[in-house]
């Protein structure tokens, strides 16, 4: 199990361009305040120049007969990011948030969940989760990490995300996990907490063949990745049944259903990798075990994992 390379080419380079520019600006401070001011002015001049050029390009493209040209431009993550920086993105915040949710919806469905955009009030997006948020805390946190990341990338002007619990579930006294507590759990593990979840690029996971299971060390965390058909799924390397490693685990054809199951090589416990890693073996008390899912999404064209610093199902 080898660590993934930290430095990548292509999309990975422009994703970190902002950090590199800021580092260079900070370095100019060593030459005094005047040197830093000149460097910042240079950056502003370049940004404004490219902004003016992008504005003219959009105006020219907008005059063309085929409106799909603009849609193709904004579908490119790099172009969309530049348009957002310059305030030139042709779609309003509702459209961008809605499109972002559509992009992660297949991933949510793979974990048995879904999300609905209820409203956008000022700079606050109101969402409602369905599906696995009702039963699996680990999966719920995973879904929210994915959704929050997609919205922040598509609509940086959004300052907060509110999750609304359906009134019918409140009236019935449902055991739904309180939405606010889930986001609080995500935020408590954020970068500001000094060791929370962080996205790491893992393009090599795309090399897994259908039916293959591979182990990877990402930021010091051992991750088990599985490919089922065209879809990839990632879990922490930990069996909740025997408390051991899943190294050597393989996908098996189930007795019932079509989706393959993951079997622990030590205790032979079975897990549904397609649906949030739910345990398939009955326990005496009726409880259900879950693998710890890790968000695995294509961000700006690069496969990335949101690796937590502690088990996602652990108390905050």
Residue pairs with C-beta under 8 A, 6 or more apart in sequence:
1 215
1 216
1 217
1 222
2 216
2 217
3 217
3 218
4 200
4 201
4 202
4 204
4 216
4 217
4 218
8 201
8 203
8 302
10 301
10 302
11 77
11 78
11 300
11 301
11 302
12 201
12 302
14 78
14 300
15 299
15 300
15 302
21 43
24 39
25 36
25 39
25 40
25 43
28 35
28 36
28 38
28 39
29 35
29 36
47 85
47 86
50 82
50 86
51 85
51 86
51 88
54 82
54 83
54 86
54 88
55 86
55 88
58 70
58 73
58 83
58 88
58 90
61 69
61 70
61 73
62 70
62 90
70 90
73 79
73 80
73 83
74 80
74 83
74 89
74 90
74 91
77 153
77 299
77 300
77 301
78 300
80 89
80 154
81 153
81 300
83 89
83 90
84 156
89 96
91 99
93 120
93 155
93 157
93 158
94 117
94 120
96 154
96 155
97 117
97 120
97 125
97 151
97 154
97 155
97 158
98 117
99 154
100 150
100 151
100 153
100 154
100 155
101 115
101 117
101 147
101 150
101 151
103 150
104 115
104 146
104 147
104 150
104 297
105 114
105 115
107 146
107 295
107 296
107 297
108 114
108 115
108 131
108 143
108 146
108 147
110 231
110 233
110 274
110 275
111 131
111 132
111 139
111 142
111 143
111 275
111 276
111 293
112 131
112 132
112 139
112 275
112 276
113 129
113 130
113 131
113 132
113 133
113 139
113 140
113 143
113 276
114 129
114 130
114 131
115 127
115 128
115 129
115 130
115 143
115 147
116 127
116 128
116 129
116 130
117 125
117 126
117 127
118 126
118 127
118 128
118 164
119 126
120 126
120 158
123 157
123 158
123 159
123 160
124 158
124 159
124 160
124 161
124 162
125 151
125 155
125 158
125 160
125 161
125 162
126 162
126 163
126 164
127 147
127 161
127 162
127 163
127 164
128 163
128 164
128 165
128 166
129 140
129 143
129 144
129 163
129 179
132 139
132 140
132 143
132 275
132 276
133 139
133 140
133 143
133 176
133 177
133 179
133 182
134 174
134 175
134 176
134 177
136 276
136 278
136 290
137 177
137 182
137 313
138 276
138 277
138 290
138 291
138 292
138 293
138 312
138 313
139 276
139 277
139 290
139 293
140 177
140 182
141 182
141 185
141 186
141 312
142 276
142 293
142 294
142 295
142 306
142 312
144 163
144 182
144 183
144 186
145 186
145 197
145 295
145 306
146 295
146 297
146 306
147 161
148 161
148 183
148 186
149 199
149 295
149 297
149 299
149 306
150 297
151 158
151 161
152 158
153 299
153 300
161 183
162 179
163 179
163 180
163 182
163 183
164 179
165 176
165 178
165 179
169 176
184 316
185 316
186 197
188 196
188 316
189 195
189 196
189 197
189 308
189 309
189 310
189 316
190 196
190 197
191 198
195 309
195 310
196 308
196 309
197 306
197 307
197 308
197 309
198 219
198 306
198 307
199 299
199 304
199 305
199 306
199 307
200 218
200 219
200 304
200 305
200 307
201 299
201 302
201 303
201 304
202 216
202 218
202 296
202 303
202 304
202 305
203 302
203 303
204 216
205 214
205 216
205 225
205 232
205 234
205 296
205 303
205 305
206 232
206 303
208 214
208 225
208 226
208 227
208 232
209 227
210 227
210 228
210 229
210 230
211 227
211 228
211 251
211 260
212 226
212 227
213 224
213 225
213 226
213 249
213 250
213 251
213 262
214 224
214 225
214 226
215 222
215 223
215 224
215 225
215 237
215 247
216 222
216 223
216 225
217 223
218 305
218 307
219 307
221 236
221 307
221 308
221 309
222 236
222 237
222 245
223 234
223 235
223 236
223 237
223 294
223 305
223 307
224 234
224 235
224 236
224 237
224 246
224 249
224 262
225 232
225 233
225 234
225 235
225 296
226 232
226 233
226 234
226 235
226 251
226 262
226 273
227 233
228 251
228 259
228 260
228 273
228 274
231 274
232 296
232 303
233 273
233 274
233 277
233 293
233 296
234 293
234 294
234 295
234 296
234 305
235 246
235 273
235 277
235 291
235 292
235 293
235 294
236 291
236 292
236 294
236 311
236 312
237 245
237 246
237 247
238 244
238 245
238 246
238 291
238 292
238 311
239 245
239 246
239 264
239 266
239 267
239 269
239 291
240 269
240 279
240 289
240 290
240 291
240 292
241 264
241 267
241 269
241 279
241 281
241 289
242 264
242 266
242 267
242 269
244 264
244 266
244 267
245 266
246 262
246 264
246 265
247 265
248 265
249 262
249 263
249 264
249 265
250 262
250 263
250 265
251 260
251 261
251 262
251 273
252 260
252 261
252 262
252 263
252 270
253 260
254 260
254 261
254 270
254 280
259 272
259 273
259 274
259 275
260 273
260 274
261 270
261 271
261 272
261 273
261 280
262 270
262 271
262 272
262 273
262 277
262 291
263 269
263 270
263 271
264 270
264 271
269 279
269 281
269 289
270 279
270 280
270 281
271 277
271 278
271 279
271 280
271 289
271 290
271 291
272 278
272 279
272 280
273 291
276 290
276 291
276 293
277 290
277 291
277 292
277 293
278 288
278 290
279 288
279 289
279 290
279 291
281 289
283 289
290 313
292 311
292 312
292 313
293 312
294 305
294 306
294 307
294 308
294 312
295 305
295 306
296 303
296 304
296 305
297 303
297 304
297 306
298 304
